[in-house]
Amino acid sequence: MRLVDLQRSAIRLLTTASRTESFQQLAQQHGVKGIKVGPYGKLFTDLDPTLTSSKGRVKKAGD
């Protein structure tokens, strides 16, 4: 593993961790201001749905 790969992995890990409620609680315990965490789904508002569903009557095979 190259150093740049290790650095990239560390950045991704820290970015993900910093978006958790646990990280926000830890920051508050240590008096760090400005850490606000919202619902994870709100980070991605412009994604196209990949799955759709519909409700319908259950039918036996052959009907």
Distance bins in CASP14 RR format, pairs under 12 A and 6 or more apart:
PFRMAT RR
TARGET T0000
AUTHOR 0000-0000-0000
RMODE 2
METHOD distances of the structure
MODEL  1
1 7 0 0 0 0 0 1 0 0 0 0 0
1 8 0 0 0 0 0 1 0 0 0 0 0
1 9 0 0 0 0 1 0 0 0 0 0 0
1 10 0 0 0 0 0 1 0 0 0 0 0
2 8 0 0 0 0 1 0 0 0 0 0 0
2 9 0 0 0 0 0 1 0 0 0 0 0
3 9 0 0 0 0 0 1 0 0 0 0 0
3 10 0 0 0 0 0 1 0 0 0 0 0
4 10 0 0 0 0 0 1 0 0 0 0 0
4 11 0 0 0 0 0 1 0 0 0 0 0
5 11 0 0 0 0 0 1 0 0 0 0 0
5 12 0 0 0 0 0 1 0 0 0 0 0
6 12 0 0 0 0 0 1 0 0 0 0 0
6 13 0 0 0 0 0 1 0 0 0 0 0
7 13 0 0 0 0 0 1 0 0 0 0 0
7 14 0 0 0 0 0 1 0 0 0 0 0
8 14 0 0 0 0 0 1 0 0 0 0 0
8 15 0 0 0 0 0 1 0 0 0 0 0
9 15 0 0 0 0 0 1 0 0 0 0 0
9 16 0 0 0 0 0 1 0 0 0 0 0
10 16 0 0 0 0 0 1 0 0 0 0 0
10 17 0 0 0 0 0 1 0 0 0 0 0
11 17 0 0 0 0 0 1 0 0 0 0 0
11 18 0 0 0 0 0 1 0 0 0 0 0
12 18 0 0 0 0 0 1 0 0 0 0 0
12 19 0 0 0 0 0 1 0 0 0 0 0
13 19 0 0 0 0 0 1 0 0 0 0 0
13 20 0 0 0 0 0 1 0 0 0 0 0
13 23 0 0 0 0 0 1 0 0 0 0 0
14 20 0 0 0 0 0 1 0 0 0 0 0
14 23 0 0 0 0 1 0 0 0 0 0 0
15 23 0 0 0 0 0 1 0 0 0 0 0
15 43 0 0 0 0 0 1 0 0 0 0 0
16 22 0 0 0 0 0 1 0 0 0 0 0
16 23 0 0 0 0 1 0 0 0 0 0 0
16 37 0 0 0 0 0 1 0 0 0 0 0
16 40 0 0 0 0 1 0 0 0 0 0 0
16 43 0 0 0 0 0 1 0 0 0 0 0
17 23 1 0 1 0 0 0 0 0 0 0 0
17 24 0 0 0 0 0 1 0 0 0 0 0
17 26 0 0 0 0 1 0 0 0 0 0 0
17 27 0 0 0 0 0 1 0 0 0 0 0
17 35 0 0 0 0 0 1 0 0 0 0 0
17 37 0 0 0 0 0 1 0 0 0 0 0
18 24 0 0 0 0 1 0 0 0 0 0 0
18 26 0 0 0 0 0 1 0 0 0 0 0
18 27 0 0 0 0 1 0 0 0 0 0 0
18 32 0 0 0 0 0 1 0 0 0 0 0
18 34 0 0 0 0 0 1 0 0 0 0 0
18 35 1 0 0 1 0 0 0 0 0 0 0
18 36 0 0 0 0 0 1 0 0 0 0 0
18 37 0 0 0 0 1 0 0 0 0 0 0
18 38 0 0 0 0 0 1 0 0 0 0 0
18 43 0 0 0 0 0 1 0 0 0 0 0
19 27 0 0 0 0 0 1 0 0 0 0 0
19 35 0 0 0 0 1 0 0 0 0 0 0
19 36 0 0 0 0 0 1 0 0 0 0 0
19 37 1 0 0 1 0 0 0 0 0 0 0
19 38 0 0 0 0 1 0 0 0 0 0 0
19 39 0 0 0 0 0 1 0 0 0 0 0
19 40 1 0 0 1 0 0 0 0 0 0 0
19 41 0 0 0 0 0 1 0 0 0 0 0
19 42 0 0 0 0 0 1 0 0 0 0 0
19 43 1 0 0 1 0 0 0 0 0 0 0
19 44 0 0 0 0 0 1 0 0 0 0 0
20 26 0 0 0 0 1 0 0 0 0 0 0
20 27 0 0 0 0 0 1 0 0 0 0 0
20 35 0 0 0 0 0 1 0 0 0 0 0
20 37 1 0 0 1 0 0 0 0 0 0 0
20 38 0 0 0 0 1 0 0 0 0 0 0
20 39 0 0 0 0 0 1 0 0 0 0 0
20 40 0 0 0 0 1 0 0 0 0 0 0
21 27 0 0 0 0 0 1 0 0 0 0 0
21 28 0 0 0 0 0 1 0 0 0 0 0
21 35 0 0 0 0 0 1 0 0 0 0 0
21 36 0 0 0 0 0 1 0 0 0 0 0
21 37 1 0 1 0 0 0 0 0 0 0 0
21 38 0 0 0 0 1 0 0 0 0 0 0
21 39 0 0 0 0 1 0 0 0 0 0 0
21 40 0 0 0 0 1 0 0 0 0 0 0
22 28 0 0 0 0 0 1 0 0 0 0 0
22 29 0 0 0 0 0 1 0 0 0 0 0
22 35 0 0 0 0 0 1 0 0 0 0 0
22 37 0 0 0 0 1 0 0 0 0 0 0
23 29 0 0 0 0 0 1 0 0 0 0 0
23 30 0 0 0 0 0 1 0 0 0 0 0
23 32 0 0 0 0 1 0 0 0 0 0 0
23 34 0 0 0 0 0 1 0 0 0 0 0
23 35 1 0 0 1 0 0 0 0 0 0 0
23 36 0 0 0 0 0 1 0 0 0 0 0
23 37 1 0 0 1 0 0 0 0 0 0 0
23 38 0 0 0 0 0 1 0 0 0 0 0
24 30 0 0 0 0 0 1 0 0 0 0 0
24 31 0 0 0 0 0 1 0 0 0 0 0
24 32 0 0 0 0 1 0 0 0 0 0 0
24 33 0 0 0 0 0 1 0 0 0 0 0
24 34 0 0 0 0 1 0 0 0 0 0 0
24 35 1 0 1 0 0 0 0 0 0 0 0
24 36 1 0 0 1 0 0 0 0 0 0 0
24 37 1 0 1 0 0 0 0 0 0 0 0
24 38 0 0 0 0 1 0 0 0 0 0 0
25 31 0 0 0 0 0 1 0 0 0 0 0
25 32 0 0 0 0 0 1 0 0 0 0 0
25 35 0 0 0 0 1 0 0 0 0 0 0
25 37 0 0 0 0 1 0 0 0 0 0 0
26 32 0 0 0 0 1 0 0 0 0 0 0
26 35 0 0 0 0 1 0 0 0 0 0 0
26 37 0 0 0 0 0 1 0 0 0 0 0
27 33 1 0 0 1 0 0 0 0 0 0 0
27 34 1 0 0 1 0 0 0 0 0 0 0
27 35 1 1 0 0 0 0 0 0 0 0 0
27 36 0 0 0 0 1 0 0 0 0 0 0
27 37 0 0 0 0 1 0 0 0 0 0 0
28 34 0 0 0 0 1 0 0 0 0 0 0
28 35 1 0 0 1 0 0 0 0 0 0 0
28 36 0 0 0 0 0 1 0 0 0 0 0
28 37 0 0 0 0 0 1 0 0 0 0 0
29 35 0 0 0 0 0 1 0 0 0 0 0
36 42 0 0 0 0 0 1 0 0 0 0 0
37 43 0 0 0 0 0 1 0 0 0 0 0
39 45 0 0 0 0 0 1 0 0 0 0 0
41 47 0 0 0 0 1 0 0 0 0 0 0
44 50 0 0 0 0 0 1 0 0 0 0 0
57 63 0 0 0 0 1 0 0 0 0 0 0
END
